Amino acid sequence: MELLCRIGDETEAGPGNVGCYAFGGRGVDVTSRFFAPGSGINEDPATGSWHCMIAGLAGPIGPRPISCFQAHPGRGAHIEVELVGPRIKLRGHCQTVIEGRFRF
């Protein structure tokens, strides 16, 4: 993790925030991992922002929903990514960890 903190200082994400992906996997289009020790998280098990970036990189798969697996040891996540016009939709199962209400 110490070495990952040195990677990426030229990017918008800042140092120590590194994602990697490969096309294919066990029944999915893309398999990935996301490390963020520069943000205080050694490895994130389910990263929505990372999958939004994958949506833009997965052009060879074609214009359909992309099935992804973030392969975090012990947890991981299946996330479906779909480009809809200028927006990206993420679908999957989740657990609510915080709720709030906006007041105007």
Phi and psi restraints in degrees (range 20) as a CNS / XPLOR table:
assign (resid 1 and name C) (resid 2 and name N)
       (resid 2 and name CA) (resid 2 and name C) 1.0 -60.1 20.0 2
assign (resid 2 and name N) (resid 2 and name CA)
       (resid 2 and name C) (resid 3 and name N) 1.0 -41.2 20.0 2
assign (resid 2 and name C) (resid 3 and name N)
       (resid 3 and name CA) (resid 3 and name C) 1.0 -69.5 20.0 2
assign (resid 3 and name N) (resid 3 and name CA)
       (resid 3 and name C) (resid 4 and name N) 1.0 -35.1 20.0 2
assign (resid 3 and name C) (resid 4 and name N)
       (resid 4 and name CA) (resid 4 and name C) 1.0 -63.3 20.0 2
assign (resid 4 and name N) (resid 4 and name CA)
       (resid 4 and name C) (resid 5 and name N) 1.0 -31.4 20.0 2
assign (resid 4 and name C) (resid 5 and name N)
       (resid 5 and name CA) (resid 5 and name C) 1.0 -62.3 20.0 2
assign (resid 5 and name N) (resid 5 and name CA)
       (resid 5 and name C) (resid 6 and name N) 1.0 -19.5 20.0 2
assign (resid 5 and name C) (resid 6 and name N)
       (resid 6 and name CA) (resid 6 and name C) 1.0 -88.5 20.0 2
assign (resid 6 and name N) (resid 6 and name CA)
       (resid 6 and name C) (resid 7 and name N) 1.0 -13.1 20.0 2
assign (resid 6 and name C) (resid 7 and name N)
       (resid 7 and name CA) (resid 7 and name C) 1.0 -89.0 20.0 2
assign (resid 7 and name N) (resid 7 and name CA)
       (resid 7 and name C) (resid 8 and name N) 1.0 139.9 20.0 2
assign (resid 7 and name C) (resid 8 and name N)
       (resid 8 and name CA) (resid 8 and name C) 1.0 90.8 20.0 2
assign (resid 8 and name N) (resid 8 and name CA)
       (resid 8 and name C) (resid 9 and name N) 1.0 13.6 20.0 2
assign (resid 8 and name C) (resid 9 and name N)
       (resid 9 and name CA) (resid 9 and name C) 1.0 -69.8 20.0 2
assign (resid 9 and name N) (resid 9 and name CA)
       (resid 9 and name C) (resid 10 and name N) 1.0 -9.4 20.0 2
assign (resid 9 and name C) (resid 10 and name N)
       (resid 10 and name CA) (resid 10 and name C) 1.0 -92.4 20.0 2
assign (resid 10 and name N) (resid 10 and name CA)
       (resid 10 and name C) (resid 11 and name N) 1.0 -3.3 20.0 2
assign (resid 10 and name C) (resid 11 and name N)
       (resid 11 and name CA) (resid 11 and name C) 1.0 -99.0 20.0 2
assign (resid 11 and name N) (resid 11 and name CA)
       (resid 11 and name C) (resid 12 and name N) 1.0 166.5 20.0 2
assign (resid 11 and name C) (resid 12 and name N)
       (resid 12 and name CA) (resid 12 and name C) 1.0 -65.2 20.0 2
assign (resid 12 and name N) (resid 12 and name CA)
       (resid 12 and name C) (resid 13 and name N) 1.0 -30.8 20.0 2
assign (resid 12 and name C) (resid 13 and name N)
       (resid 13 and name CA) (resid 13 and name C) 1.0 -70.0 20.0 2
assign (resid 13 and name N) (resid 13 and name CA)
       (resid 13 and name C) (resid 14 and name N) 1.0 -18.9 20.0 2
assign (resid 13 and name C) (resid 14 and name N)
       (resid 14 and name CA) (resid 14 and name C) 1.0 88.7 20.0 2
assign (resid 14 and name N) (resid 14 and name CA)
       (resid 14 and name C) (resid 15 and name N) 1.0 171.9 20.0 2
assign (resid 14 and name C) (resid 15 and name N)
       (resid 15 and name CA) (resid 15 and name C) 1.0 -68.6 20.0 2
assign (resid 15 and name N) (resid 15 and name CA)
       (resid 15 and name C) (resid 16 and name N) 1.0 144.7 20.0 2
assign (resid 15 and name C) (resid 16 and name N)
       (resid 16 and name CA) (resid 16 and name C) 1.0 80.1 20.0 2
assign (resid 16 and name N) (resid 16 and name CA)
       (resid 16 and name C) (resid 17 and name N) 1.0 15.7 20.0 2
assign (resid 16 and name C) (resid 17 and name N)
       (resid 17 and name CA) (resid 17 and name C) 1.0 -119.0 20.0 2
assign (resid 17 and name N) (resid 17 and name CA)
       (resid 17 and name C) (resid 18 and name N) 1.0 103.0 20.0 2
assign (resid 17 and name C) (resid 18 and name N)
       (resid 18 and name CA) (resid 18 and name C) 1.0 -132.2 20.0 2
assign (resid 18 and name N) (resid 18 and name CA)
       (resid 18 and name C) (resid 19 and name N) 1.0 126.6 20.0 2
assign (resid 18 and name C) (resid 19 and name N)
       (resid 19 and name CA) (resid 19 and name C) 1.0 -113.5 20.0 2
assign (resid 19 and name N) (resid 19 and name CA)
       (resid 19 and name C) (resid 20 and name N) 1.0 149.8 20.0 2
assign (resid 19 and name C) (resid 20 and name N)
       (resid 20 and name CA) (resid 20 and name C) 1.0 -138.6 20.0 2
assign (resid 20 and name N) (resid 20 and name CA)
       (resid 20 and name C) (resid 21 and name N) 1.0 149.0 20.0 2
assign (resid 20 and name C) (resid 21 and name N)
       (resid 21 and name CA) (resid 21 and name C) 1.0 -149.1 20.0 2
assign (resid 21 and name N) (resid 21 and name CA)
       (resid 21 and name C) (resid 22 and name N) 1.0 160.6 20.0 2
assign (resid 21 and name C) (resid 22 and name N)
       (resid 22 and name CA) (resid 22 and name C) 1.0 -143.1 20.0 2
assign (resid 22 and name N) (resid 22 and name CA)
       (resid 22 and name C) (resid 23 and name N) 1.0 143.7 20.0 2
assign (resid 22 and name C) (resid 23 and name N)
       (resid 23 and name CA) (resid 23 and name C) 1.0 -71.6 20.0 2
assign (resid 23 and name N) (resid 23 and name CA)
       (resid 23 and name C) (resid 24 and name N) 1.0 136.4 20.0 2
assign (resid 23 and name C) (resid 24 and name N)
       (resid 24 and name CA) (resid 24 and name C) 1.0 95.4 20.0 2
assign (resid 24 and name N) (resid 24 and name CA)
       (resid 24 and name C) (resid 25 and name N) 1.0 179.7 20.0 2
assign (resid 24 and name C) (resid 25 and name N)
       (resid 25 and name CA) (resid 25 and name C) 1.0 146.2 20.0 2
assign (resid 25 and name N) (resid 25 and name CA)
       (resid 25 and name C) (resid 26 and name N) 1.0 -171.2 20.0 2
assign (resid 25 and name C) (resid 26 and name N)
       (resid 26 and name CA) (resid 26 and name C) 1.0 -72.3 20.0 2
assign (resid 26 and name N) (resid 26 and name CA)
       (resid 26 and name C) (resid 27 and name N) 1.0 90.4 20.0 2
assign (resid 26 and name C) (resid 27 and name N)
       (resid 27 and name CA) (resid 27 and name C) 1.0 74.7 20.0 2
assign (resid 27 and name N) (resid 27 and name CA)
       (resid 27 and name C) (resid 28 and name N) 1.0 17.2 20.0 2
assign (resid 27 and name C) (resid 28 and name N)
       (resid 28 and name CA) (resid 28 and name C) 1.0 -128.8 20.0 2
assign (resid 28 and name N) (resid 28 and name CA)
       (resid 28 and name C) (resid 29 and name N) 1.0 163.3 20.0 2
assign (resid 28 and name C) (resid 29 and name N)
       (resid 29 and name CA) (resid 29 and name C) 1.0 -80.9 20.0 2
assign (resid 29 and name N) (resid 29 and name CA)
       (resid 29 and name C) (resid 30 and name N) 1.0 -35.2 20.0 2
assign (resid 29 and name C) (resid 30 and name N)
       (resid 30 and name CA) (resid 30 and name C) 1.0 -139.0 20.0 2
assign (resid 30 and name N) (resid 30 and name CA)
       (resid 30 and name C) (resid 31 and name N) 1.0 137.3 20.0 2
assign (resid 30 and name C) (resid 31 and name N)
       (resid 31 and name CA) (resid 31 and name C) 1.0 -118.1 20.0 2
assign (resid 31 and name N) (resid 31 and name CA)
       (resid 31 and name C) (resid 32 and name N) 1.0 136.3 20.0 2
assign (resid 31 and name C) (resid 32 and name N)
       (resid 32 and name CA) (resid 32 and name C) 1.0 -145.3 20.0 2
assign (resid 32 and name N) (resid 32 and name CA)
       (resid 32 and name C) (resid 33 and name N) 1.0 170.7 20.0 2
assign (resid 32 and name C) (resid 33 and name N)
       (resid 33 and name CA) (resid 33 and name C) 1.0 -144.2 20.0 2
assign (resid 33 and name N) (resid 33 and name CA)
       (resid 33 and name C) (resid 34 and name N) 1.0 153.3 20.0 2
assign (resid 33 and name C) (resid 34 and name N)
       (resid 34 and name CA) (resid 34 and name C) 1.0 -137.6 20.0 2
assign (resid 34 and name N) (resid 34 and name CA)
       (resid 34 and name C) (resid 35 and name N) 1.0 122.5 20.0 2
assign (resid 34 and name C) (resid 35 and name N)
       (resid 35 and name CA) (resid 35 and name C) 1.0 -111.2 20.0 2
assign (resid 35 and name N) (resid 35 and name CA)
       (resid 35 and name C) (resid 36 and name N) 1.0 136.5 20.0 2
assign (resid 35 and name C) (resid 36 and name N)
       (resid 36 and name CA) (resid 36 and name C) 1.0 -141.1 20.0 2
assign (resid 36 and name N) (resid 36 and name CA)
       (resid 36 and name C) (resid 37 and name N) 1.0 50.0 20.0 2
assign (resid 36 and name C) (resid 37 and name N)
       (resid 37 and name CA) (resid 37 and name C) 1.0 -63.7 20.0 2
assign (resid 37 and name N) (resid 37 and name CA)
       (resid 37 and name C) (resid 38 and name N) 1.0 -23.6 20.0 2
assign (resid 37 and name C) (resid 38 and name N)
       (resid 38 and name CA) (resid 38 and name C) 1.0 -67.3 20.0 2
assign (resid 38 and name N) (resid 38 and name CA)
       (resid 38 and name C) (resid 39 and name N) 1.0 -19.3 20.0 2
assign (resid 38 and name C) (resid 39 and name N)
       (resid 39 and name CA) (resid 39 and name C) 1.0 -106.9 20.0 2
assign (resid 39 and name N) (resid 39 and name CA)
       (resid 39 and name C) (resid 40 and name N) 1.0 8.8 20.0 2
assign (resid 39 and name C) (resid 40 and name N)
       (resid 40 and name CA) (resid 40 and name C) 1.0 89.1 20.0 2
assign (resid 40 and name N) (resid 40 and name CA)
       (resid 40 and name C) (resid 41 and name N) 1.0 9.8 20.0 2
assign (resid 40 and name C) (resid 41 and name N)
       (resid 41 and name CA) (resid 41 and name C) 1.0 -124.7 20.0 2
assign (resid 41 and name N) (resid 41 and name CA)
       (resid 41 and name C) (resid 42 and name N) 1.0 111.0 20.0 2
assign (resid 41 and name C) (resid 42 and name N)
       (resid 42 and name CA) (resid 42 and name C) 1.0 -56.6 20.0 2
assign (resid 42 and name N) (resid 42 and name CA)
       (resid 42 and name C) (resid 43 and name N) 1.0 -53.4 20.0 2
assign (resid 42 and name C) (resid 43 and name N)
       (resid 43 and name CA) (resid 43 and name C) 1.0 -145.6 20.0 2
assign (resid 43 and name N) (resid 43 and name CA)
       (resid 43 and name C) (resid 44 and name N) 1.0 125.5 20.0 2
assign (resid 43 and name C) (resid 44 and name N)
       (resid 44 and name CA) (resid 44 and name C) 1.0 -86.2 20.0 2
assign (resid 44 and name N) (resid 44 and name CA)
       (resid 44 and name C) (resid 45 and name N) 1.0 129.1 20.0 2
assign (resid 44 and name C) (resid 45 and name N)
       (resid 45 and name CA) (resid 45 and name C) 1.0 -77.1 20.0 2
assign (resid 45 and name N) (resid 45 and name CA)
       (resid 45 and name C) (resid 46 and name N) 1.0 -21.0 20.0 2
assign (resid 45 and name C) (resid 46 and name N)
       (resid 46 and name CA) (resid 46 and name C) 1.0 -154.9 20.0 2
assign (resid 46 and name N) (resid 46 and name CA)
       (resid 46 and name C) (resid 47 and name N) 1.0 103.4 20.0 2
assign (resid 46 and name C) (resid 47 and name N)
       (resid 47 and name CA) (resid 47 and name C) 1.0 -113.6 20.0 2
assign (resid 47 and name N) (resid 47 and name CA)
       (resid 47 and name C) (resid 48 and name N) 1.0 104.0 20.0 2
assign (resid 47 and name C) (resid 48 and name N)
       (resid 48 and name CA) (resid 48 and name C) 1.0 -61.9 20.0 2
assign (resid 48 and name N) (resid 48 and name CA)
       (resid 48 and name C) (resid 49 and name N) 1.0 -44.9 20.0 2
assign (resid 48 and name C) (resid 49 and name N)
       (resid 49 and name CA) (resid 49 and name C) 1.0 -63.1 20.0 2
assign (resid 49 and name N) (resid 49 and name CA)
       (resid 49 and name C) (resid 50 and name N) 1.0 -36.6 20.0 2
assign (resid 49 and name C) (resid 50 and name N)
       (resid 50 and name CA) (resid 50 and name C) 1.0 -63.8 20.0 2
assign (resid 50 and name N) (resid 50 and name CA)
       (resid 50 and name C) (resid 51 and name N) 1.0 -40.1 20.0 2
assign (resid 50 and name C) (resid 51 and name N)
       (resid 51 and name CA) (resid 51 and name C) 1.0 -72.0 20.0 2
assign (resid 51 and name N) (resid 51 and name CA)
       (resid 51 and name C) (resid 52 and name N) 1.0 -25.5 20.0 2
assign (resid 51 and name C) (resid 52 and name N)
       (resid 52 and name CA) (resid 52 and name C) 1.0 -65.7 20.0 2
assign (resid 52 and name N) (resid 52 and name CA)
       (resid 52 and name C) (resid 53 and name N) 1.0 -38.4 20.0 2
assign (resid 52 and name C) (resid 53 and name N)
       (resid 53 and name CA) (resid 53 and name C) 1.0 -68.2 20.0 2
assign (resid 53 and name N) (resid 53 and name CA)
       (resid 53 and name C) (resid 54 and name N) 1.0 -40.2 20.0 2
assign (resid 53 and name C) (resid 54 and name N)
       (resid 54 and name CA) (resid 54 and name C) 1.0 -59.7 20.0 2
assign (resid 54 and name N) (resid 54 and name CA)
       (resid 54 and name C) (resid 55 and name N) 1.0 -37.2 20.0 2
assign (resid 54 and name C) (resid 55 and name N)
       (resid 55 and name CA) (resid 55 and name C) 1.0 -56.7 20.0 2
assign (resid 55 and name N) (resid 55 and name CA)
       (resid 55 and name C) (resid 56 and name N) 1.0 -39.4 20.0 2
assign (resid 55 and name C) (resid 56 and name N)
       (resid 56 and name CA) (resid 56 and name C) 1.0 -74.7 20.0 2
assign (resid 56 and name N) (resid 56 and name CA)
       (resid 56 and name C) (resid 57 and name N) 1.0 -22.6 20.0 2
assign (resid 56 and name C) (resid 57 and name N)
       (resid 57 and name CA) (resid 57 and name C) 1.0 -92.2 20.0 2
assign (resid 57 and name N) (resid 57 and name CA)
       (resid 57 and name C) (resid 58 and name N) 1.0 -13.5 20.0 2
assign (resid 57 and name C) (resid 58 and name N)
       (resid 58 and name CA) (resid 58 and name C) 1.0 -93.5 20.0 2
assign (resid 58 and name N) (resid 58 and name CA)
       (resid 58 and name C) (resid 59 and name N) 1.0 26.8 20.0 2
assign (resid 58 and name C) (resid 59 and name N)
       (resid 59 and name CA) (resid 59 and name C) 1.0 -49.6 20.0 2
assign (resid 59 and name N) (resid 59 and name CA)
       (resid 59 and name C) (resid 60 and name N) 1.0 -40.2 20.0 2
assign (resid 59 and name C) (resid 60 and name N)
       (resid 60 and name CA) (resid 60 and name C) 1.0 -61.2 20.0 2
assign (resid 60 and name N) (resid 60 and name CA)
       (resid 60 and name C) (resid 61 and name N) 1.0 -19.9 20.0 2
assign (resid 60 and name C) (resid 61 and name N)
       (resid 61 and name CA) (resid 61 and name C) 1.0 -72.6 20.0 2
assign (resid 61 and name N) (resid 61 and name CA)
       (resid 61 and name C) (resid 62 and name N) 1.0 -32.7 20.0 2
assign (resid 61 and name C) (resid 62 and name N)
       (resid 62 and name CA) (resid 62 and name C) 1.0 109.9 20.0 2
assign (resid 62 and name N) (resid 62 and name CA)
       (resid 62 and name C) (resid 63 and name N) 1.0 174.1 20.0 2
assign (resid 62 and name C) (resid 63 and name N)
       (resid 63 and name CA) (resid 63 and name C) 1.0 -84.3 20.0 2
assign (resid 63 and name N) (resid 63 and name CA)
       (resid 63 and name C) (resid 64 and name N) 1.0 66.8 20.0 2
assign (resid 63 and name C) (resid 64 and name N)
       (resid 64 and name CA) (resid 64 and name C) 1.0 -144.3 20.0 2
assign (resid 64 and name N) (resid 64 and name CA)
       (resid 64 and name C) (resid 65 and name N) 1.0 168.3 20.0 2
assign (resid 64 and name C) (resid 65 and name N)
       (resid 65 and name CA) (resid 65 and name C) 1.0 -58.6 20.0 2
assign (resid 65 and name N) (resid 65 and name CA)
       (resid 65 and name C) (resid 66 and name N) 1.0 139.7 20.0 2
assign (resid 65 and name C) (resid 66 and name N)
       (resid 66 and name CA) (resid 66 and name C) 1.0 -104.9 20.0 2
assign (resid 66 and name N) (resid 66 and name CA)
       (resid 66 and name C) (resid 67 and name N) 1.0 125.7 20.0 2
assign (resid 66 and name C) (resid 67 and name N)
       (resid 67 and name CA) (resid 67 and name C) 1.0 -90.4 20.0 2
assign (resid 67 and name N) (resid 67 and name CA)
       (resid 67 and name C) (resid 68 and name N) 1.0 128.0 20.0 2
assign (resid 67 and name C) (resid 68 and name N)
       (resid 68 and name CA) (resid 68 and name C) 1.0 -125.7 20.0 2
assign (resid 68 and name N) (resid 68 and name CA)
       (resid 68 and name C) (resid 69 and name N) 1.0 152.8 20.0 2
assign (resid 68 and name C) (resid 69 and name N)
       (resid 69 and name CA) (resid 69 and name C) 1.0 -131.4 20.0 2
assign (resid 69 and name N) (resid 69 and name CA)
       (resid 69 and name C) (resid 70 and name N) 1.0 121.6 20.0 2
assign (resid 69 and name C) (resid 70 and name N)
       (resid 70 and name CA) (resid 70 and name C) 1.0 -92.4 20.0 2
assign (resid 70 and name N) (resid 70 and name CA)
       (resid 70 and name C) (resid 71 and name N) 1.0 111.3 20.0 2
assign (resid 70 and name C) (resid 71 and name N)
       (resid 71 and name CA) (resid 71 and name C) 1.0 -88.5 20.0 2
assign (resid 71 and name N) (resid 71 and name CA)
       (resid 71 and name C) (resid 72 and name N) 1.0 61.9 20.0 2
assign (resid 71 and name C) (resid 72 and name N)
       (resid 72 and name CA) (resid 72 and name C) 1.0 -75.6 20.0 2
assign (resid 72 and name N) (resid 72 and name CA)
       (resid 72 and name C) (resid 73 and name N) 1.0 129.3 20.0 2
assign (resid 72 and name C) (resid 73 and name N)
       (resid 73 and name CA) (resid 73 and name C) 1.0 -60.7 20.0 2
assign (resid 73 and name N) (resid 73 and name CA)
       (resid 73 and name C) (resid 74 and name N) 1.0 124.4 20.0 2
assign (resid 73 and name C) (resid 74 and name N)
       (resid 74 and name CA) (resid 74 and name C) 1.0 89.6 20.0 2
assign (resid 74 and name N) (resid 74 and name CA)
       (resid 74 and name C) (resid 75 and name N) 1.0 -19.4 20.0 2
assign (resid 74 and name C) (resid 75 and name N)
       (resid 75 and name CA) (resid 75 and name C) 1.0 -134.8 20.0 2
assign (resid 75 and name N) (resid 75 and name CA)
       (resid 75 and name C) (resid 76 and name N) 1.0 -80.0 20.0 2
assign (resid 75 and name C) (resid 76 and name N)
       (resid 76 and name CA) (resid 76 and name C) 1.0 68.7 20.0 2
assign (resid 76 and name N) (resid 76 and name CA)
       (resid 76 and name C) (resid 77 and name N) 1.0 173.9 20.0 2
assign (resid 76 and name C) (resid 77 and name N)
       (resid 77 and name CA) (resid 77 and name C) 1.0 -157.4 20.0 2
assign (resid 77 and name N) (resid 77 and name CA)
       (resid 77 and name C) (resid 78 and name N) 1.0 140.2 20.0 2
assign (resid 77 and name C) (resid 78 and name N)
       (resid 78 and name CA) (resid 78 and name C) 1.0 -98.2 20.0 2
assign (resid 78 and name N) (resid 78 and name CA)
       (resid 78 and name C) (resid 79 and name N) 1.0 123.6 20.0 2
assign (resid 78 and name C) (resid 79 and name N)
       (resid 79 and name CA) (resid 79 and name C) 1.0 -132.7 20.0 2
assign (resid 79 and name N) (resid 79 and name CA)
       (resid 79 and name C) (resid 80 and name N) 1.0 128.9 20.0 2
assign (resid 79 and name C) (resid 80 and name N)
       (resid 80 and name CA) (resid 80 and name C) 1.0 -97.0 20.0 2
assign (resid 80 and name N) (resid 80 and name CA)
       (resid 80 and name C) (resid 81 and name N) 1.0 132.1 20.0 2
assign (resid 80 and name C) (resid 81 and name N)
       (resid 81 and name CA) (resid 81 and name C) 1.0 -117.8 20.0 2
assign (resid 81 and name N) (resid 81 and name CA)
       (resid 81 and name C) (resid 82 and name N) 1.0 133.5 20.0 2
assign (resid 81 and name C) (resid 82 and name N)
       (resid 82 and name CA) (resid 82 and name C) 1.0 -140.2 20.0 2
assign (resid 82 and name N) (resid 82 and name CA)
       (resid 82 and name C) (resid 83 and name N) 1.0 129.2 20.0 2
assign (resid 82 and name C) (resid 83 and name N)
       (resid 83 and name CA) (resid 83 and name C) 1.0 -83.3 20.0 2
assign (resid 83 and name N) (resid 83 and name CA)
       (resid 83 and name C) (resid 84 and name N) 1.0 123.6 20.0 2
assign (resid 83 and name C) (resid 84 and name N)
       (resid 84 and name CA) (resid 84 and name C) 1.0 -129.1 20.0 2
assign (resid 84 and name N) (resid 84 and name CA)
       (resid 84 and name C) (resid 85 and name N) 1.0 96.2 20.0 2
assign (resid 84 and name C) (resid 85 and name N)
       (resid 85 and name CA) (resid 85 and name C) 1.0 61.0 20.0 2
assign (resid 85 and name N) (resid 85 and name CA)
       (resid 85 and name C) (resid 86 and name N) 1.0 -129.5 20.0 2
assign (resid 85 and name C) (resid 86 and name N)
       (resid 86 and name CA) (resid 86 and name C) 1.0 -85.1 20.0 2
assign (resid 86 and name N) (resid 86 and name CA)
       (resid 86 and name C) (resid 87 and name N) 1.0 3.2 20.0 2
assign (resid 86 and name C) (resid 87 and name N)
       (resid 87 and name CA) (resid 87 and name C) 1.0 -109.2 20.0 2
assign (resid 87 and name N) (resid 87 and name CA)
       (resid 87 and name C) (resid 88 and name N) 1.0 160.3 20.0 2
assign (resid 87 and name C) (resid 88 and name N)
       (resid 88 and name CA) (resid 88 and name C) 1.0 -122.5 20.0 2
assign (resid 88 and name N) (resid 88 and name CA)
       (resid 88 and name C) (resid 89 and name N) 1.0 126.6 20.0 2
assign (resid 88 and name C) (resid 89 and name N)
       (resid 89 and name CA) (resid 89 and name C) 1.0 -102.2 20.0 2
assign (resid 89 and name N) (resid 89 and name CA)
       (resid 89 and name C) (resid 90 and name N) 1.0 133.5 20.0 2
assign (resid 89 and name C) (resid 90 and name N)
       (resid 90 and name CA) (resid 90 and name C) 1.0 -113.6 20.0 2
assign (resid 90 and name N) (resid 90 and name CA)
       (resid 90 and name C) (resid 91 and name N) 1.0 133.4 20.0 2
assign (resid 90 and name C) (resid 91 and name N)
       (resid 91 and name CA) (resid 91 and name C) 1.0 -129.5 20.0 2
assign (resid 91 and name N) (resid 91 and name CA)
       (resid 91 and name C) (resid 92 and name N) 1.0 145.1 20.0 2
assign (resid 91 and name C) (resid 92 and name N)
       (resid 92 and name CA) (resid 92 and name C) 1.0 168.3 20.0 2
assign (resid 92 and name N) (resid 92 and name CA)
       (resid 92 and name C) (resid 93 and name N) 1.0 -179.2 20.0 2
assign (resid 92 and name C) (resid 93 and name N)
       (resid 93 and name CA) (resid 93 and name C) 1.0 -91.2 20.0 2
assign (resid 93 and name N) (resid 93 and name CA)
       (resid 93 and name C) (resid 94 and name N) 1.0 146.2 20.0 2
assign (resid 93 and name C) (resid 94 and name N)
       (resid 94 and name CA) (resid 94 and name C) 1.0 -145.9 20.0 2
assign (resid 94 and name N) (resid 94 and name CA)
       (resid 94 and name C) (resid 95 and name N) 1.0 170.6 20.0 2
assign (resid 94 and name C) (resid 95 and name N)
       (resid 95 and name CA) (resid 95 and name C) 1.0 -124.3 20.0 2
assign (resid 95 and name N) (resid 95 and name CA)
       (resid 95 and name C) (resid 96 and name N) 1.0 126.6 20.0 2
assign (resid 95 and name C) (resid 96 and name N)
       (resid 96 and name CA) (resid 96 and name C) 1.0 -71.9 20.0 2
assign (resid 96 and name N) (resid 96 and name CA)
       (resid 96 and name C) (resid 97 and name N) 1.0 127.3 20.0 2
assign (resid 96 and name C) (resid 97 and name N)
       (resid 97 and name CA) (resid 97 and name C) 1.0 -114.9 20.0 2
assign (resid 97 and name N) (resid 97 and name CA)
       (resid 97 and name C) (resid 98 and name N) 1.0 -14.7 20.0 2
assign (resid 97 and name C) (resid 98 and name N)
       (resid 98 and name CA) (resid 98 and name C) 1.0 -156.1 20.0 2
assign (resid 98 and name N) (resid 98 and name CA)
       (resid 98 and name C) (resid 99 and name N) 1.0 143.8 20.0 2
assign (resid 98 and name C) (resid 99 and name N)
       (resid 99 and name CA) (resid 99 and name C) 1.0 -128.2 20.0 2
assign (resid 99 and name N) (resid 99 and name CA)
       (resid 99 and name C) (resid 100 and name N) 1.0 153.9 20.0 2
assign (resid 99 and name C) (resid 100 and name N)
       (resid 100 and name CA) (resid 100 and name C) 1.0 -155.7 20.0 2
assign (resid 100 and name N) (resid 100 and name CA)
       (resid 100 and name C) (resid 101 and name N) 1.0 174.0 20.0 2
assign (resid 100 and name C) (resid 101 and name N)
       (resid 101 and name CA) (resid 101 and name C) 1.0 -139.0 20.0 2
assign (resid 101 and name N) (resid 101 and name CA)
       (resid 101 and name C) (resid 102 and name N) 1.0 131.8 20.0 2
assign (resid 101 and name C) (resid 102 and name N)
       (resid 102 and name CA) (resid 102 and name C) 1.0 -85.0 20.0 2
assign (resid 102 and name N) (resid 102 and name CA)
       (resid 102 and name C) (resid 103 and name N) 1.0 135.3 20.0 2
assign (resid 102 and name C) (resid 103 and name N)
       (resid 103 and name CA) (resid 103 and name C) 1.0 -117.8 20.0 2
assign (resid 103 and name N) (resid 103 and name CA)
       (resid 103 and name C) (resid 104 and name N) 1.0 132.0 20.0 2
